[in-house]
């Protein structure tokens, strides 16, 4: 059962990593795509839905936990951008902390509908 949680969480986190990587590649290529921005913004909801749907129980908590890798990825990509010389909105350690808190709260709020939808869908299937 523990492996089921890890697998569900890992798949959700993989979705976040894939979308963040796509965003970072677009930024490094100086290409702005509104659809990629939209995908980046809703990726915590998608990851939450997938992880909650695949999780054996505690689905809303499991899905909402996607806020943590979302925030970690945001500060990682922000730091990488700064390292490569790009102008970033939240430079340095203090900026990274502020970005982490903002993304953590925002991603948690965005993850809740995805988690609830997966919970409702799996309850309906039973």
VEXFIPA-100487 format. One record per residue: residue in one letter; z, y, x of N, C-alpha, C in turn. Coordinates in steps of 0.05 Angstrom, whole numbers, plus 32768, in hexadecimal, padded with zeros to 4 digits. Layout:
AZYXZYXZYX
...
// end
This chain:
X80007FE88010800080008000800080198011
X800F801880288010802F80397FF480368044
X7FE48020804A7FC9802480547FB88032803F
X7FBD802D80267FAD803A80107FB280588011
X7FCA806180157FD0807D80177FC2808A802F
X7FC4807C80467FB88086805E7F9A8088805B
X7F8E807380507F718073804C7F68808A8039
X7F76808D80237F6F80A280107F7280BD801C
X7F8880C2802B7F8D80DC80387F7880E1804D
X7F7180CC805C7F5E80CF80727F4280D68067
X7F3A80CA80517F2080D080467F1F80ED803C
X7F3580F6802F7F36811280277F358125803F
X7F44811F80547F44812F806C7F29812F8079
X7F1B811880787F00811780847EEC81298076
X7EEF812B805C7EDF813E804D7EE3815A8056
X7EFC8161805A7F03817C80647EF881818080
X7EFA816D80917EF0817080AC7ED1817380AC
X7EC48164809B7EA68166809A7E9E81818090
X7EAA818B807B7EA281A580717EA981BC8085
X7EC081BA80917EC881CE80A57EB581CE80BD
X7EAC81B680C57E9981B480DB7E7F81C080D4
X7E7581BB80BC7E5C81C880B37E5F81E680B3
X7E7681F080A97E7B820D80A97E7B821880C6
X7E88820B80D87E8A821480F47E6E82148101
X7E5E820080FC7E4381FF81077E32821680FC
X7E34821B80E37E26823280D77E2F824C80E4
X7E49824F80E77E53826880F47E48826B8110
X7E49825581207E3F8257813B7E21825D813D
X7E13825481287DF6825A81277DF08275811B
X7E05828481147E02829F81077DF2829D80ED
X7DF7828880DE7DEA828480C47DFF828580AF
X7DFB8297809B7E0D829980857E01828D806C
X7E0E827980617E05826B80497E1A826D8033
X7E13827A801D7E26827C80077E2E82617FFD
X7E1C824E7FFD7E2382337FF37E3682258005
X7E348229801F7E47821D80327E62822A802F
X7E638244802B7E7C825280267E8A8247800D
X7E7A82437FF87E8582387FDF7E8F821C7FE3
X7E80820C7FF27E8981F07FF87EA381F18009
X7EA58204801B7EBD8206802B7ED5820D801A
X7ED1821F80067EE782277FF57EF082117FE2
X7EDD82017FD87EE681EC7FC57EEB81D17FD3
X7EE781CF7FED7EEC81B67FFB7F0881AC7FF8
X7F1D81BC7FF77F3881B17FF27F3A81A47FD7
X7F2C81AF7FC37F2D81A27FA87F1E81887FA8
X7F0781867FB67EF8816E7FB77F0881587FC7
X7F1381607FDE7F23814E7FEE7F3C81447FDE
X7F4881567FCF7F60814F7FBF7F58813B7FA9
X7F4181407F9D7F38812E7F887F3381127F93
X7F2581107FA97F1E80F77FB57F3880E87FBE
X7F4980F67FCD7F6180E87FD77F7480E07FC0
X7F7680F17FAB7F8780EA7F947F7B80D37F85
X7F6180D37F827F5480BE7F737F5780A37F81
X7F5580A37F9C7F57808B7FAB7F7480827FB0
X7F8780947FAE7FA3808E7FB47FAF807C7F9F
X7FC1806A7FA77FCD80587F947FE180647F80
X7FEF80787F89800380867F78800980A17F84
X801B80B07F77802180CB7F81800880DC7F86
X7FF680DA7F737FDB80E57F767FDA81037F79
X7FEA81117F6A7FEA812E7F6B7FF581387F86
X800A812B7F90801681327FAA8002812B7FC0
X7FF581147FBE7FE2810C7FD27FCB811F7FD3
X7FC081277FBC7FAA81397FBB7FB181557FC5
X7FC8815E7FBD7FD181797FC47FD7817B7FE2
X7FDD81647FEE7FE28164800B7FC9816A801C
X7FB2816B800F7F9A8173801D7F9B81908026
X7FAE819F801C7FB281BB80257FBA81BC8043
X7FC881A8804C7FD181A780687FBA81A5807B
X7FA8819180797F928191808B7F7F81A88088
X7F7D81B3806F7F6D81CB806B7F7781E2807C
X7F9181E6807C7F9D81FC808B7F9A81F780A9
X7F9E81DE80B17F9C81D880CE7F7F81DB80D8
X7F6C81D380C77F5081D780CF7F4981F580D0
X7F54820580BE7F4E822180BE7F57822E80D8
X7F6F822880E17F79823580F97F6B82298112
X7F63820F81107F55820381277F398211812A
X7F2B821481147F11822081167F13823E811C
X7F27824B81127F2C826781197F31826A8137
X7F41825981427F478259815F7F2F82528170
X7F1F823E81667F07823781747EF3824E8174
X7EF0825B815E7EDE8272815D7EE782888170
X7F01828D81717F0B82A181837F07829981A0
X7F0B827F81A67F07827581C17EEA827881CA
X7ED7827481B77EBB827781BE7EB1829381BC
X7EC382A681B87EBC82C381B97EB382CF819F
X7EB682C181897EAF82CD816F7EC682DF8165
X7EBF82F381567ED38304814A7EDF82F58133
X7EFA82F481327F0882E6811D7F1A82F9810F
X7F2082F380F67F31830580E67F4F830280ED
X7F5782EB80F77F7382E680FD7F7682DC811A
X7F7482EF812D7F7582E781497F9282E18153
X7F9482D181677FAD82CB81747FBF82B88164
X7FD782B481707FEA82A281647FF582AD8149
X7FFB82C68148800582D2812F7FF082D18119
X7FD782D781207FC182D5810D7FBD82B98104
X7FC082A581167FBD8289810E7FD3828180FB
X7FEB828B80FF8001828480ED7FFC829080D1
X7FF382A980D07FED82B680B77FD682A780A8
X7FC282A080B77FAB829180AB7FB5827680A1
X7FC6826880B07FD0824E80A77FDF8251808C
X7FF08265808A7FFF826880717FEC826F805A
X7FD98281805E7FC7828980497FB682718040
X7FAB826280537F9A824B804B7FAB8235803F
X7FC3823180497FD4821C803E7FDA82218020
X7FE1823A801A7FE782417FFE7FCE823F7FED
X7FB9824B7FF77F9F824B7FE77F95822E7FE3
X7F95821E7FF87F8B82037FF67F9D81F27FE4
X7FB781F77FE47FC881E87FD27FC281EF7FB5
X7FBD82087FB07FB782117F947F9C82057F8C
X7F8882057F9E7F6E81FA7F987F6E81DC7F96
X7F8081CF7FA47F8281B17FA47F8E81A67F8A
X7F9E81B67F7D7FAC81AC7F657F9881A47F4F
X7F8481B47F487F7281AA7F337F6381907F3A
X7F5C818D7F537F4F81757F5C7F61815D7F5A
X7F7A81617F617F8E814B7F5F7F9481447F42
X7F9781587F317F9C81527F157F8481457F08
X7F6C814D7F0F7F5481407F037F5381237F0C
X7F58811D7F257F5881017F2E7F6E80F17F20
X7F8580FD7F1D7F9B80EF7F0F7F9480E97EF2
X7F8880FD7EE57F8080F97EC97F6A80E47EC7
X7F5880E47ED97F4280D17ED97F4C80B47EDE
X7F5E80B17EF07F6880967EF67F7B808C7EDF
X7F89809E7ED27F9980967EBB7F87808D7EA4
X7F71809B7EA17F5E80947E8C7F5180787E91
X7F4D80727EAA7F4180587EB17F5380407EAC
X7F6C80457EAA7F7F802E7EA67F8080257E8A
// end
